[in-house]
Amino acid sequence: MPYTSKALPWLLEEDGSGVRYLALKELVGLPRDNTELLQARQVAYTKGQISRILKHVEPEGFWNKPGGGYSPKYFSTVWSLILLSQLGASVNDDKRIAQSCRYYLDHAYSKDGSISYNGTPSGTIDCLQGNMCAALTDLGYQDQRLTDTFEWMARSVTGGVKYYAYKCGPNFACGANGKKPCAWGAAKVLLALGKIPKSKRSQTVNRAIKAGVDFLFSVDPVTAKYPTTNDEKPNSSWWKLGFPTFYCTDLLQLAEALTSVGCGHDPRLKNVLDFIMSKQDDSERWKLEHEYTKKTWGEFGKKGEPSKWVTYRVLKLLKMLEQ
């Protein structure tokens, strides 16, 4: 059923950016073979942001430089695949995307069954692994290695894997966060685990989801009073809604993650939703508050101005909450 909003006609404008394709697909809910949707998809792949990213991919399947693709931010393989997934790209629409997903796992999948920044077990970290499991799933890529990574990621939360300097312990402990639980990492892991159909979630996955929910709701997320290395104030991007979402996590992505695992109507999420809704203007649009202009492929609006991309993210969340 279509989601109704004052901003929907704005998102459906034919501006060539690719937002129209996402809005028709996710908000209006047009079937995959609908002519209008197919035309919008064609524009996204030939003129929109998807086309800008794909024109930079190497024939082997990587961006910028070969290997695990974590650096440089935010032009390398990791960030390009994440961005493609958030733009609604699919392995079914362009063979280069499937090739890139395969190339990425060939170089980032470790012998322990995890995803890491350099293909070794010691290079695993929650935010990267959650991001990539979510991105590859959204791109429609199927691979036994990805399935195995989901299970390893869940076990890394509950205990029972070998830990290293970055992924240094269960319950989202992170070496980069002073060996304390990391809310950014927890949100990324939940975002990924929420993409597993409920009927296909193992007991380990369900335990990991519960651990993530318990941790993220251990404080009011709007306060962000989660553990940090020296108990310093968290990065301000937590409260700034943006597009795309890469290494940083914002409260909108937190809400997306918690909603995906069934907590959309949990009273403990209310302050987060109220915070998000307080940012809309009279036309039900949201501004771009955190951006990556000239730091990644493509252009996604000017900071401080109403953003079709951020507005789309919010409306998609609101539609999820209605279901």
Legacy VTK file of the C-alpha trace (Angstrom):
# vtk DataFile Version 3.0
C-alpha trace
ASCII
DATASET POLYDATA
POINTS 323 float
0.000 0.000 0.000
1.436 3.427 -0.927
2.702 5.638 1.873
1.049 9.051 1.796
2.963 12.225 2.567
3.008 15.843 1.460
6.576 15.220 0.327
5.826 12.245 -1.911
5.110 14.296 -5.095
8.447 16.050 -4.514
10.256 12.704 -4.351
8.494 11.557 -7.513
9.753 14.478 -9.608
11.740 13.431 -12.662
15.044 15.038 -11.731
17.298 12.179 -12.833
18.840 11.644 -9.394
17.392 8.215 -8.739
15.193 9.206 -5.793
12.114 8.759 -7.972
13.037 5.109 -8.566
13.395 4.432 -4.843
10.163 6.246 -4.015
8.184 4.338 -6.646
9.678 1.057 -5.498
9.611 1.409 -1.712
7.018 4.088 -0.907
4.470 3.665 -3.697
5.139 -0.060 -3.828
4.959 -0.573 -7.586
5.588 -4.172 -8.714
8.977 -4.940 -10.249
7.561 -5.286 -13.777
5.594 -2.017 -13.693
6.394 0.134 -16.743
6.726 3.369 -14.769
9.093 1.706 -12.301
11.168 0.185 -15.104
11.533 3.584 -16.752
12.621 5.175 -13.464
15.108 2.366 -12.891
16.561 2.919 -16.356
17.104 6.590 -15.539
18.785 5.683 -12.231
21.203 3.341 -13.999
21.968 5.586 -16.963
21.759 9.141 -15.602
21.422 8.922 -11.824
23.841 8.370 -8.983
24.084 4.619 -9.642
25.575 5.307 -13.061
28.150 7.676 -11.556
29.440 4.951 -9.250
29.484 2.142 -11.796
31.454 4.116 -14.354
34.389 4.094 -11.916
34.454 0.343 -11.193
37.393 -1.621 -12.599
36.696 -4.706 -14.763
37.942 -6.981 -11.965
35.268 -5.583 -9.643
37.016 -3.083 -7.363
37.019 0.678 -6.975
40.102 2.851 -6.568
42.601 0.119 -5.640
42.568 -3.687 -5.419
42.203 -5.670 -2.202
39.850 -5.508 0.764
38.618 -2.101 -0.303
38.346 -0.297 3.027
40.489 2.678 2.087
40.544 5.331 0.907
37.318 6.541 2.433
34.869 6.970 0.783
35.770 6.028 -2.775
36.977 2.444 -2.389
35.095 -0.829 -2.838
33.552 -1.000 0.641
31.956 2.422 0.440
30.964 2.079 -3.216
29.033 -1.114 -2.482
27.384 0.432 0.573
26.371 3.456 -1.481
25.019 1.316 -4.316
22.907 -0.638 -1.839
21.431 2.545 -0.381
20.601 3.751 -3.892
18.540 0.618 -4.568
20.976 -1.041 -6.967
20.790 -4.800 -7.515
22.944 -7.625 -8.835
19.968 -8.519 -11.014
20.178 -5.225 -12.885
23.877 -4.983 -13.757
26.431 -7.798 -13.896
29.166 -5.431 -12.706
27.496 -5.287 -9.300
27.527 -9.069 -8.917
31.162 -9.145 -10.007
32.049 -6.494 -7.437
30.270 -8.338 -4.622
32.124 -11.523 -5.520
35.448 -9.675 -5.774
34.860 -8.064 -2.401
34.256 -11.345 -0.584
37.234 -12.898 -2.367
39.417 -10.274 -0.672
37.588 -9.479 2.594
36.349 -12.883 3.767
38.654 -14.342 6.420
39.503 -17.967 7.167
37.493 -17.680 10.406
34.332 -16.924 8.441
34.188 -13.192 9.122
34.412 -10.102 6.945
37.402 -7.901 7.674
39.073 -4.825 6.259
42.077 -6.817 5.065
40.842 -10.398 4.720
42.472 -11.593 7.949
40.593 -12.557 11.148
42.264 -9.746 13.100
40.818 -7.145 10.729
37.211 -7.767 11.729
35.225 -4.932 13.311
31.483 -4.706 14.015
30.667 -1.549 12.078
32.362 -2.755 8.895
30.984 -6.276 9.091
27.447 -5.094 9.841
27.605 -2.525 7.057
28.805 -5.038 4.489
26.430 -7.842 5.463
23.561 -5.363 5.145
24.837 -3.912 1.863
25.500 -7.227 0.112
22.079 -8.487 1.203
20.321 -5.363 -0.053
22.159 -5.697 -3.357
20.633 -9.168 -3.690
23.946 -10.989 -3.648
23.798 -14.642 -2.598
26.913 -16.489 -1.498
27.522 -19.169 1.130
30.330 -17.024 2.504
27.846 -14.253 3.234
25.517 -16.711 4.975
28.431 -17.961 7.072
29.453 -14.411 7.943
26.017 -13.630 9.335
26.288 -16.610 11.668
29.863 -15.733 12.678
28.800 -12.157 13.360
25.991 -13.358 15.621
28.367 -15.663 17.515
30.828 -12.819 17.926
28.122 -10.964 19.853
27.075 -13.850 22.084
30.542 -15.372 22.612
32.325 -18.374 21.175
34.722 -16.925 18.606
38.349 -15.888 18.794
38.706 -12.187 19.500
41.411 -9.787 18.349
42.436 -6.162 18.811
39.432 -4.616 17.047
36.723 -7.203 17.607
37.977 -7.716 21.144
35.035 -9.304 22.947
31.328 -10.161 22.959
28.433 -7.711 23.293
29.851 -5.249 20.741
33.152 -4.645 22.543
35.480 -2.750 20.218
39.170 -1.984 20.476
38.614 1.332 18.712
36.176 2.269 21.501
38.547 1.555 24.366
37.444 -2.099 24.427
33.982 -0.946 25.494
30.663 -1.799 23.779
30.148 0.407 20.719
26.671 1.724 19.886
27.648 2.438 16.275
28.779 -1.151 15.846
25.683 -2.512 17.565
23.393 -0.519 15.283
25.203 -1.755 12.158
25.074 -5.384 13.338
21.350 -5.138 14.132
20.708 -3.478 10.774
22.255 -6.521 9.105
20.667 -9.190 11.302
17.270 -7.591 10.758
17.547 -8.452 7.070
17.385 -12.172 7.832
13.750 -13.296 7.509
12.342 -14.067 10.950
11.645 -17.673 9.992
15.286 -18.190 9.007
16.953 -16.707 12.084
18.969 -19.212 14.091
18.926 -19.292 17.884
22.326 -17.626 17.848
21.039 -14.822 15.624
18.034 -14.300 17.900
20.298 -14.141 20.957
22.527 -11.617 19.194
19.506 -9.501 18.279
18.330 -9.538 21.896
21.793 -8.510 23.067
21.780 -5.626 20.604
18.317 -4.461 21.594
19.164 -4.657 25.297
22.358 -2.666 24.790
20.888 0.046 22.574
17.947 0.481 24.947
20.173 0.447 28.043
20.014 4.249 27.819
17.714 6.665 26.030
19.320 6.603 22.553
18.669 10.320 22.098
21.057 11.058 24.964
23.714 8.777 23.401
25.112 8.064 26.865
26.784 4.898 25.670
30.315 3.867 26.649
33.121 5.707 24.868
36.898 5.402 25.106
37.436 8.131 27.698
33.759 8.758 28.498
33.853 11.685 26.099
30.831 13.068 24.287
29.948 10.982 21.206
30.413 12.250 17.669
27.780 14.880 16.858
26.819 13.010 13.669
24.642 10.795 15.912
22.068 13.593 15.980
22.504 14.719 12.351
20.443 13.013 9.658
22.350 12.404 6.471
22.807 10.520 3.248
24.528 8.249 2.591
25.260 6.529 5.901
28.754 5.088 5.950
31.037 4.684 8.962
28.959 6.998 11.151
25.555 6.050 12.517
22.732 8.536 13.026
19.561 8.182 15.081
17.584 7.508 11.926
19.722 4.467 11.136
19.380 3.354 14.744
15.596 3.529 14.336
15.839 1.636 11.039
17.848 -1.110 12.724
15.613 -1.459 15.767
12.466 -1.394 13.647
13.865 -4.127 11.407
14.149 -6.483 14.391
10.628 -5.801 15.630
11.126 -2.880 18.019
9.413 -0.181 15.986
6.613 0.198 18.512
8.707 -0.332 21.613
8.027 2.589 24.004
11.781 2.978 24.453
12.061 4.051 20.801
9.504 6.847 21.156
12.010 9.578 22.006
14.047 8.670 18.936
11.011 8.845 16.665
9.903 12.123 18.250
13.403 13.514 17.684
13.309 12.524 14.012
9.816 13.926 13.470
10.774 17.213 15.143
13.179 17.885 12.280
10.586 17.969 9.474
9.433 21.215 7.906
5.865 22.238 7.062
6.092 20.316 3.781
7.142 17.110 5.581
10.692 17.327 4.288
13.943 16.758 6.168
17.221 18.619 5.735
20.602 17.144 4.902
22.571 17.640 8.119
25.515 15.267 7.607
27.001 14.981 4.135
29.908 13.635 2.120
30.194 16.249 -0.618
33.367 15.602 -2.650
34.217 12.752 -0.260
32.430 10.021 -2.232
30.973 9.344 -5.670
27.997 11.459 -6.671
26.222 14.437 -5.184
23.396 14.253 -2.682
22.395 17.821 -1.990
23.614 20.787 0.013
24.030 20.675 3.748
21.257 22.520 5.567
18.779 22.313 2.690
15.742 20.014 2.323
16.983 16.660 1.083
15.095 14.174 -1.044
17.458 11.445 0.106
17.009 12.047 3.828
13.277 12.546 3.372
13.098 9.237 1.531
14.913 7.520 4.406
12.459 8.895 6.953
9.363 8.078 4.906
10.612 4.542 4.333
11.000 4.147 8.099
7.511 5.522 8.705
6.101 3.065 6.188
7.895 0.231 8.000
6.264 1.368 11.235
2.823 1.114 9.627
3.332 -2.490 8.557
LINES 1 324
323 0 1 2 3 4 5 6 7 8 9 10 11 12 13 14 15 16 17 18 19 20 21 22 23 24 25 26 27 28 29 30 31 32 33 34 35 36 37 38 39 40 41 42 43 44 45 46 47 48 49 50 51 52 53 54 55 56 57 58 59 60 61 62 63 64 65 66 67 68 69 70 71 72 73 74 75 76 77 78 79 80 81 82 83 84 85 86 87 88 89 90 91 92 93 94 95 96 97 98 99 100 101 102 103 104 105 106 107 108 109 110 111 112 113 114 115 116 117 118 119 120 121 122 123 124 125 126 127 128 129 130 131 132 133 134 135 136 137 138 139 140 141 142 143 144 145 146 147 148 149 150 151 152 153 154 155 156 157 158 159 160 161 162 163 164 165 166 167 168 169 170 171 172 173 174 175 176 177 178 179 180 181 182 183 184 185 186 187 188 189 190 191 192 193 194 195 196 197 198 199 200 201 202 203 204 205 206 207 208 209 210 211 212 213 214 215 216 217 218 219 220 221 222 223 224 225 226 227 228 229 230 231 232 233 234 235 236 237 238 239 240 241 242 243 244 245 246 247 248 249 250 251 252 253 254 255 256 257 258 259 260 261 262 263 264 265 266 267 268 269 270 271 272 273 274 275 276 277 278 279 280 281 282 283 284 285 286 287 288 289 290 291 292 293 294 295 296 297 298 299 300 301 302 303 304 305 306 307 308 309 310 311 312 313 314 315 316 317 318 319 320 321 322
